[in-house]
Amino acid sequence: MTAGWFLPLIAFVTLALLERRSARPEPAGLRADHLLNLVGLAVQGVVIPAAGYLIATRGLAVHWPDLAGSLRIGCVGAFALNFVFVDLLYYLQHRLFHRVGVLWALHQCHHASPAVNVWATSRNSLLINFLFVYLLLNPVLGFLCDCPEGFFLAAALTASLDLWRHSRLPGRCTPGWLGRVLVTPAHHHLHHSLDGQRVNFGANLMLWDRLFGTAAEPNGYPTRYGTANAPGPWRQLLFPW
């Protein structure tokens, strides 16, 4: 279940160094914003993977051991199950986060960041971290797959792409043709802009946005990020407590 665990770490270090080298001007955030970014990285980088591991090894493996590997789809099928099917479920869930009031209140912390970069990737309210389809489904589906290595390799690639699409690198770093398939940084930065929060909900693939009519093509990076009337950073983090 640890296949490719190092990919997100390599992606984070590489992107952080490239962002620092590119030195693109960004809005200055409050100290609390930077702390929220670090809390989010710790939760999604350590707490959530540990929780998923415990669900699979201390829960499913103990109580339903006969189900391990019962989904016989091979390594390619297991990879596609995560990279394509779970990606579709995330797209649908992400749209709900923007349309249902209480879910938006939980998700708003992510969008309230005044800057979008690799450091802000995991900025979220604490509760919503435990509601993402990745934690709800990945331990179960990975446990059921006869090739969990393929499934979790796709999960690691998804986490790496999450860091990439939040990164702020010069446009020349992303070939134009790549945006026909994947959600690029420019696509996702548009989603984080004040006027773009109803488009580009996908994580890995642009397919779902194009299929369901929510795709929009970017024109460079937005000049402003954030949300209107957002509460203070710590209220964002702790909502609804």
N, C-alpha and C positions, 0 to 999 in steps of 0.2 A: 504493500500500500504506500510505499515511499518512493515509487518510481518517479524520477525527475524532480525530486523535492528541491534540488539545488537550482533549478531553472529560474524560479522567481527571484532568488537571492542574487544570482548573476545578473538578471535583467535590472533589478533595482540599482545595484552598484553601478552598472554600466550607464544606465539612463541618468542617474544622479550626477555622474561625472560629466556626461555629455551636456547636460543642462547647465552645469556650472561653467563649462568651457564655452558654451554658446553665448552666455551672459545676456540673454534677451531680457529687456525691461519688463517687470511685472509689478502689479499693485502691491504695496506694502501691507502686510497683514498685521493684526494685533499679536501680541505675545501669546494670548489665549488660542489664536488660530493655529499657531505653530505647535502648541501643546496638544491641541485636538488632533492634528495630523499625526503626531508621534503616538498618541494613545491609540488611534485607529490602526496604525501599522503594527503596534504590539498586539492588539486584539485579533486582527485578521491574519497576522503573520505567525502568531504563536498560539493564542487561546483557541481560535476556531479550528485550526488543524488538530490540536490536541483533543478538542471535544469530539471531532469526527473520528479520530483514531479510537477513542474510548468507546464511542457508540458501536463501532464495528467489532472491536476486540473484547470489550467487557460486557457488551450488551448482546449483539446479534450472534457472535461466535459462541457465547455461553448458552444462550437460550434457544437458538435455532441453528445449531451447527450443521444440520443436514441440508440447509439451504445454501450453504457456501458453494459458489461455483455452479449453481443450478441453471444460470442463464448462459447457455452454451452458444455464444456468438463469436468466439475467437478474439484475438487481439485487435484486429482491424475493426470488428463490430463494436468492441468495448470502447475503443478510442472514439468512434463515431457517435456512440451513445452519449458520451460526455460532451464532445466538442460540438455536436450538431443538436441532439435532442435536448440536452440540459440547457444549451444555449437558447433554444426556442422557448423553453419554460422561463428562463430568466428574462427574455424579451417581454413576455406576457406579464410576468410579475412586475417588471420595471414600469410598464405602462400603468398598472394598478397603483403603484407607488405615487404616480403623478395625478391620478384621478380620484382616489379615495382620500377624503380629508384627513383621517387619523393616520393613514399610511404616509401621506405627504408630510405631515407634521414630524414623523419619524425620519423620513428621507431628506427633509429640508436641510438638515445639518450638512449633508454632503454637498448640496448645491450652494450653501451660504458662503463657502470659501471665497475670499476675494481674489484668489489666484488658483489656477489649475495647473498642477505640475505633478511630477512623480511622487512628491512628498504628500500631496493631498489625496492620493489615490484611495486610501482606506478611511478617510475621514467620514465617520458615521455616528449616529446616536448609538449608544451602547446596546439598546434592545434590538434594533433592526439587524445587527450582526447575526443574531440567532434566528432570524426569519428568512434569510436568503435561501433560495433553493439549493445553493451549493452545500450548506450544512444539513438541510432537511433531507436531501436526496443522495448526495454523493456517497456517504458512508453505506447507505442501503444498497444502491445500485452497484457500487464497487464490490461490496460483499457478495452480491448475487452473481457477478460476472465470473466466467471461467478464466478470464485473463485480467485480473485486477491491475496488473502492471500497465496494460494498454489504457485502461480507464483512467488511472491516476496520472499517467503521463499527459493525457489530454487535460486533466484538471490543472496540472502544473503549467501547461502551455497557456491555458485560459487565464491563470493568475498572472503570468508574464505579460500577456497581451493587455490585461487590465492596467498594469503599470505603464505599458507603452502608450495606450490610447489616452492616458491622463498626462503623459509627458509633454513638455513644451520644447520641441526641437525645431530648427529651421525646416521649412517646407521641403527643401531639396533632399532632406534625409528620408523622405517617404516617396517612392516612385508612384506616379499617378495611377498606374494600372492596379496597384495594390488596393486602392479604394473601391474597385469594382467587386472585390471579394470580401475584404476585411473592413471592420470599423477602424478607421485611421485616427490619429490624434486630432486632425482637423475636423473630422466628423463629430468626434465626441466633445471637443471644445465648443463646437456650435451648440450642442445639447446643453452645455453648461452656461451659455450666454443668457442674458436677460430675455431675449426674444426667441430662444431656440428650445425651450423646455418641453415642447410638444412634438419634437422630431428626434430621430436618431437614438432610439432606445436600445439598440442591439449592443451585445458585448463582443462576441467574436465575429459574427458574419453580418454583412449588410443585407443578406438575403431576406431576413424577416422584415426589416423596415421597408424594403422595396415591395415585398409581397403584400404587406398590410397597409401600404400607403402612408408611411410615416417617415420616409427617407427625404433628406434635404442635403444638397451638395454645398459644401463650405466654400467660402471665398477668403482664404487666409484665416488667421486667428481672430477671435472677437477682441474688442477693446475693453469690454466690461463683463465681469462675471458677478455671481451672487444672486440673491433673491430679494424681492421687496418685502419690507416689514418682518425681516427675520428676527427672532429673539436673540438674546446674548449668547455667546458661544457655549457657556456652561449649561444654559437651559436647553440648547440644542442637543448637547451630549446626553443629558440626563432625562430628557422627555420620555415618558410622561410622569416621571417621579419628581 
